[in-house]
Amino acid sequence: MTIENQVKKRLSDALDLAHLEIKDFTGRHLGHKQHEGGFHLEAVIVSNDFENKSLLERHRMVYTAMGELMSHDIHALSMKTLTPEEWDK
């Protein structure tokens, strides 16, 4: 299973997703001296579950869903966490 599919599955299991985009930017970092492996991902995550949650709470929800992927497989995860109303704007 690809890393994108693993992330999608974990997020869809944990959150009521209205929209999800995942981009893999790992290739941009392969030549960097400090690159230690792992995927560099960017995600746009839209869910009603983010309603009335702070940015920190939203990110914690995502990190909880990712579990051990954040310790082993994902080196960096940049994310935008939005409610459907925020996404529509």
C-alpha positions, 0 to 999 in steps of 0.5 A: 500500500502506498504512503498516500493510501495509508494516510488516506485510510488512517484519516478516513477511519479517524475523521469524517472527511469532506475533502482530502488532498495529499501531495508527496514532495519527498523527491525534492529532499533526496539530495539534502545533506540532512535528509534522513529518509521518510516521506515529505508530505503535504495535505489539505484535510477538510472535515466537520470534525475540525469545527470549533477546534483550534489549529493545535487541536486539529493538528493533534487529531491528524497526528493521532490518526497517523500514529506510528507513521509519524515515527517511522515512515513520514519525516515531514507532514505539512497540513492545512486543516479546514472545516467545509465552511472554511474550505468553501471560502 
